Amino acid sequence: MDTGWERWRTEFPSSIRVVHMNHAGIAPIPVRVARAVERFAGDALHLTAGLPEQWAERAEEVRTAFARLVNANADEIAFIQNTSAGLSLVAAGLDWQRGDNVVAVAEEYPSNVYPWFGLQRWGVQTRLLPRQDSRFGVDDLRAIVDGQTRLVSVSAVDWQTGFRADLAAIGEFCRRRDILFCVDAVQAVGALRVDVVATGVDCLATGGHKWLLAPEGCGALFVSRRVLDRIHPVLLGWKSVEHAEQYLPYHFELRRDAARLEPGSPPHLGIHAFGAAVDLLLEVGPDAIERRVLELTSRLAEGLRARGAIILSPWAEHERSGILTFRLGDARELQSAMTRAGIVTRRRLEGIRLAPHFYNNNSDIARVLEVVDEYRHAG
């Protein structure tokens, strides 16, 4: 039932006209995020004394809020532009030796591959872990990791199938071998519970424009206290050091927290928007959101199977996520039909990828299935 969830739907006025099933791509922002942007712009328009200090205070509140969302400490969080930027900071900041290797995953989104490919100039090899039926796990890692493996990087949730990796098992595997464990969490944080402590993650990066419901341009990077000293800032500026407000004389003592990876003036507009989105997710509750998202994808899968669709997403309880990809007929024609009906989707794996969020409802699901019925009958 949708009872109790409809009040959150008012945060998304576009849902009156459009059925958003692409939160794995770019999500619509909530009303409170738009208002946060408007307030910031209004304040900046009439800049008064003390506002920059207030913005700095708000940035620290947002840092703390995001830390709560992933069960981290605020001093382990840095603001980043997007997932690619965060993973690149990790890749470029480590001391590599010729002959080292990194393990990533085959058919991964490029954001979690290209930063590692860029290490070729240092003589570092990137090994791509093959998938079995769209899945991978610790047993697969054992076959590809060796004594020269310095880092394993995976996506918490696959961008095409929605496969949910067993982060806790992979984290334990890496910890026993002193291998850094890095996670692209952009398809997980905001939709699913993410706990960096329970899963043993060393570094985690996410942009804000998908399940976190913020605009593009601001996200967060988690770097565990236990590995922070191993990742050197490759972008340096006045904010990189202790006592940053003391400009002269120069004092090159790097900050002792993850904010050392933020070299200069913060993107305060983006942080205000990002913070409003994170506050909403914390208000709704990560546990409740995960249950809701999985419930919605289950209803969609049930309806699609009844109409002859093939579910391409792994569907065991422990490997499901907010992404449901299915195949039925010609994906291009079906997506065109959905677009004409005001349903936002993406084509993946010669099928259709659906990605509902907590504010989607039974009417949205019924609309998707209605268009599928119309497509089938037209064919």
Secondary structure by P-SEA (a helix, b strand, c coil): cccccccccccccccccccccccccbbbbcaaaaaaaaaaaaaaaccccaaaaaaaaaaaaaaaaaaaaaccccccccccccaaaaaaaaaaaccccccbbbbbbccccccccccccccccccbbbbbbbbccccccaaaaaacccccccbbbbbccccccccccaaaaaaaaaaaacbbbbbbcccccccbbbbcccccccbbbbbcccccccccccbbbbbcccccccccccccccccccccccccccccccccccccccccccaaaaaaaaaaaaaaaaaacaaaaaaaaaaaaaaaaaaaaaacccccccccccccccbbbbbcccaaaaaaaaaaacbbbbbcccbbbbbbcccccaaaaaaaaaaaaaaaaac
